Amino acid sequence: MWRQASSSAIRRPAVRYRFRRRVPALAFALSAAVSLRPVSTMMEEAKKCPAYGCPILPQDVYYKEPVKAALTALRLKKRDDVSEEDLKDLESSGSSDTATLTLVGYKGGPLENQINQDRAFCVSPYIIGDKSSEDSQLLGVFDGHANLGERVSQYAVTELPKLLRSKLKEIDGGDESVMTALIETFVEIDKTAPAEISGGCTASVILQKGRKVYFANAGDSRSFLVVYRASSQKAEVVHITREDKPSLADEKERVERMGGQVYLPIRGTSRVLYVDPETGMQSGLAMSRSLGDWEAGKLGVIPDPLVEVIDIPSLVEAQMGCKASDPDGEIFVDAECDSDKDDVYIFAVSATDGMMDFATPEIVAETVAISLYDEDGPHLFTALEQLIYMAAQGWEQSKQGRYRDDIAVVVSQIRIPPTPAAQ
């Protein structure tokens, strides 16, 4: 299943290859310290690698002082000039080809009371059996919402890799069985999550297993696959997950069939209406699939993800023109295709709506591609920091400093050509 991501009217930064030295001043006083205990606790837990591998986890770009200082220093350097010493305070969040970062939001009240409900991770390699495989990795994001939603997202990012591994170990590895394992994992996480009383989270996960890349998505976070061609120096979003919104015909039909009500405003996002058991007040969930949210679950909000699969060799052949179709739709392979000219790089991105509401997939793809492949490009961490601040500025302008959603993003390379092409 292939879809082209839509573009929007967000302008590109005036300087393409350089990070703007002065990030926008945010109206909600970013100089104050904010507690990020859930994320910090998560970082401590990650120091002991589980059986499935060692996850990288996001750190806050502004409120964690050593991280902020390290990121500030990186802005002045090209990617290839960055040393291990430059990354010592960032190594738990990635490297030059795999990285994740976050920024806590602002939802009103004292800054010290703000809680980051977003989670992100990448495990590469992702150890499914008894041995490590360089061709397997798992990454994704979980966007918590409602009261104690951070507990659900924390539970998901901790338990999902373990549960999925246990299922993948028992199957034959075919597409259908892998897709079933992903669906069952989401459903079981939903059933066992600490979702009392009203918390929940999105889940958008990418699993690379050998030549296949699987996408599993529930909610309005997004994951996408990007192809970069060294010859043209262009990045293209070739696959993106759907935002599960109540206004979609199939989602609205299910919600209403199960007794729910969908609110469709003239402006703004659609919502599934339900009564919050904690407050007794009517509330609205801005998605039709999620983990947790049990009260909304009684009214048609389900945890089952939409799962899709991409075959990497087929994608590469199509990109190089080695595989095409005739007027009758029959697929054929061009015998004259020169595999020595393989310049197809592929990377994956998962991000919460805190970023994607103010950054198109194309902007994210281009910014990341420059950091990964341009010889004069910045480090990947700098690219992610730039995207986070761009989204934060979007929130400030849209909400006049009264609200900013949490932001989290994770990126990982999927494929490098056998003989990397000159950039």
N, C-alpha and C positions, 0 to 999 in steps of 0.2 A: 504494500500500500504506500503510494508516494503522494506527497502533498508539498506544494510550494508555499513557504511562509509568506504572509502578507507584509507589506512595508507600511510605514506610517511617516508622519511629517516631522519626525525628530531630526534635527540637523546634526551633521557630522561635526566633530571638533575641527576648529580652524587649522590646527597643526596636526597633520596626520601621523607623523612618526614620533612625536614627542609628547610626553605627559605634561600637561599644563602645570607649571611650577606652583601656582597658587590655586588651591582647590577652593570651591565656593564656600563662603562663610555661611554657615547654617544658622537660621534664625533662632534655633532652640539651644544655643550656647553649647557647642560641642566641646568646650574646654572643661566641662564638669566631669567628674568620675562617675561611671555607671557600673553597677554590679552585674557581672556576667557569670555568676556562680555556676549555673547549669553547664555552660560551655567549658568553663575552667575545669569543672569536675570531669567532664568528658575527656579533656586533654590528658588529665592524670591517668584515667582508666586506659587510654590508648597506649601508654608506655609499656604495658604488658600485652604483647601481641596475642590475640586469640588464635585458634587453630586455623581459621580461614585467612589469616594474614594480618599485616599491620596497616590499620587505616590512617590516612591523613585526615585531619579535622580542621575546621576553619577557626581563625582567630580574628578578633575585632580589629578593623583597620585604624580605628581612632582611639578607642578607649583603653586599649592595652598598650601602655607607653613603650615598652621595648619593641613591639611590633610596629607601632606608628613610627618610631625612630628609624627602624630598619627599612621600612617602606619609603620614608622620606629620602634616605640615602640612595636607595635603588633608582629613584627617578633620574638621578644624574648620570646613570651608567647605561651603556649598551648591554644587551643580554650577554654577549660573549666576554664582556669585561667584568662580569659579576663573579666573585670568588666565594668559596665555601664560608669564609669568615663573614662575608656580607649577609649570608643566609642563616647564620647560627640561631637567630631568634625566630626564624620562619620555617625551619626544616620540618617541624611537626605538621606543617600545613602544605607541604609539597616541595616541588623542585622546578626545574626549567621546563618540564614537559607535562607535569601534573600538579595542579594547585587548587586550593579552595580558600576563600575569605568570606567574611561576614561583616555586617554593621548592624548594631542594635537599633531598633526604631524608637519613635517617640509617640506615645499614645495619651499624653496628658498627665498632669501631676508632676511630682518631684522627679528630677532626673535620676536620682539614686534608686528609685523604685521601678525603673524600666527593666523589663525582662525580655531577652532575646528568645523568641519562640521558634526561630528557624534553626534547622540543623542541616549539615551537608557532610559528605564523606567520599573518599575514594579508597578502594583496596586494590592495589596493583603490585604484584600479581594477586589474584583472588584464588586461594588454594581450595579446590573442591574435593580432591581426593587426598591421598597420602603424600603426594609430591606437588611441588610448586610448578605452575605453568605460566610461562611468560605471555601466553596468548589468552589469558583469562583475567578480567578485571571487572570490578563492580563499583559503580558510582551513582550518586543521586542526592536529592534534597527532600526535606520534609518541613513543611511550613505549618507550625502550630497555630491554633486559633482558639478563641473563647477562653474562659477561665481554666487555668492549668493546662492549656494546650501544649505548653512546653514539655510537660511530663509525657504526653503522647508522642511528640516528635522525638524526644530523648529515648523513649522506649523503642520506637521504630528504628532509629539509627543504630541502636545497640543490638537489638534482637533480630532484625531482618537478615543481616548477612549470615548469622548463625543458622537461622531456620531455613533459609534458602539453600545453604550448603548441605544441610542434612537431607534435603529433598533431592538435590541434584546428584548426590552420591548414589542414590538408589535407582536412578533411571538410566535409559539407554542412550540418552543424549540427542534424540531426534527433536525436531522443532516442536512438534505437538506436546511432547512430554516436558520440554523445557518451559514452554508457554503455560502449561498446566501447573507446573511447579511454582512459577511466578504468581499465578492467580491464587493458588492455595496459600502461598506465603502471605500475601496481602490480607486474605480473608482471616487467616489464623492470627495475624498480628492485630487485626481489628477486634477479634473476640477476646484477646488476652490483654489488650492495652489498658493502662490505668486511666480510662476515659470518664470516670465518675468525677464530677457530675455531668459536665457538659463539654469537656475538652475534645479536641480532635486535631487532625493534621492532614495535609496533602501528602502524597508520596509519588515521586517521579524518579524512576530508577533505570539505569542502563547497565545491562550485563553483556560483556563481550566474552564469548566462549568459542575459542578457535576462530573459524572464518565467519562466524555469525555474530551479529549484534542485536540484542533484544531490548525493546523499550516497553516498560510497564508503567502506566500512569493512572493515578486516581486523584482528581482535583485540578486546580488551576495553576500549579507549578508547571514548568515546561522543560522538556529535554529535546535536544536536536543534534543531528549529525551534519558535519561540515566537511566538504571536500575543498582542498586547496591545490591548485595547479601551479607548479613552479614556473612553467613556461609562460603563462599569462599573468602570474602573480595575483590571481583572483580567488576569492573564497566564495563558495556557494553553499547555501543551506539546502541539503538534498532530502532531509526528512525531519519532521517536527511533530511532537505529540499534540494531541487535541487538548484544549482547555475544556474540562467537563463543567459546563454551565447549565443551569436549570432551564434556560431558554431554548436549548437545542431540542428539536422535535422529539427524538427518541428518549431523551432524558425527561422531558416534560411529561411525555406519555406515561412513563414508568412511575414517576412521582405521583401523578394524579390517579393512576390506577391503584396505587397503594394507599390512597387516602390523603396524600399531601396536597398542598396548595403552592403554586408557583406565582411569585410576585414579579410582574413585568413592568418596570417603570418606563416612562417616556425617555428619561435619561438615566444613565447609571447602569449598574449590574443587576441581573435577575437574581432572585433568591428563593430558596425553599423556606417557607414559613413554618415555625414550630414553637412550642412553649418551652422556654428554658426552665428545667426543673429546679434550679437553684433560686432564680428570681421570681418565677411564676409569671414572667412577662413574655409576650410574644417576641420572638427573635427571628432573624433571617440568615440562612447559610448561603454564601455566595458561590456554591458549587454543588454539583449533584452526585459526586463521589468523593469519599474521604475515608480515612481511618479514624475510628472513634465516632464522636457525634451520634451517640446511640439514640437519643431522642429523635433526631432528624432521620436516623436509620429506620425508625418505625414507619416513616412516611416516604420511603423510597430512595433515600440517600444510601448508596451501597459502597462497599470497599473494593469490589471487584475491579481490577484495572483493565484498561484496554491494552492488549499486548500485541506488538508488531515485531517483525523480524526483518533484518537486512542482511543479505549475503554479500560480504565484502569483495570477494573475487569478481562476482557479477557486476557489482557497482564499479569496480576499477575497469573492467572490460568495457562497460558502457561509457565511462568517462573518456577512455582512450579511443573510442570509436571502434573497438574490436568486436563489439556485439551491437547489432542493429536489427531492425525488422523491415521486411519488405511490405509493399502496399497491401498484401493480404493479411498482414499481422504476424507472419511467421518469423521467428527469431533465427538469425544466422550469425556465424562468427567469421569475421574477415580474416582470411588466411594471410594477408599481407600486413596485418597489424604488427608493428615493431615493438616488442616488449622491452627492448633496450631503451626506449624513450619513455619509460614509465616515470612519471613525475607526479603521481597522485598521492597526496598526503591526506589523512583523514583524522579529525579529532571530534570529540563529543563534549557537549555542554549540558549541564542541568542547572536551573536557576529558579528561585522563587519569584512570585509575582511582584515582590518588592522591587526587584530589578526589571522584570519584563514589562511592567506597566509603563516604564519610561525609557526602555531601550529595545529597539526592534531586534529580532534574531539576526538580521543582516549586519547591524551595527556591532553586535556582540561578536559575530563571526569574523568580521573584518579586523576588529581591534585585537582579538586573540590571535588571528593569523599573522598579523604583523609581528607580534611578540614571539611567535614560535618560529617563523620562517624568514623574515626579513633580516639581512645581515646587519643592518643598522637599527634593528628594532629593540625595544625595551625588554626587560624581563617579563615573564608571564605574570608574576605577582604585580608588577606595575600596571599591566593591562587590566587585570581584575580590579585593582584599586581604582583605576580611572573609571571603569564602568560603574563601580559602586558609587563613587562620588557624583557621577553624572546622573544616576538614578536618584540619589539623595537630593540633588539640586532640583530635579523634576518634582519630587514630593514637596519640597519647600515652596516652589513657585505655585504648585497646584493647591496646596492646603495652607499657604501663608504661615508656615511654621507651626500650625496647630497639630499636625499629625504627620508621621512618617512611618511606613511599614518597615518591619525587619527586612534585611536584604541578605541573601546568601547565594553563592555561585560556586560551582566546581567544574573544572576542565581537565580532560585527559586526552593525550594522543592515542589514537586507535591504530593508525598505520603509517609507517615510513617506507618509501619505496626500497626495494632490495639494494639498489645503487642510488642513494639520494642524489637528486638532480641539483646542479649548481643553481644557487638563488640569484 
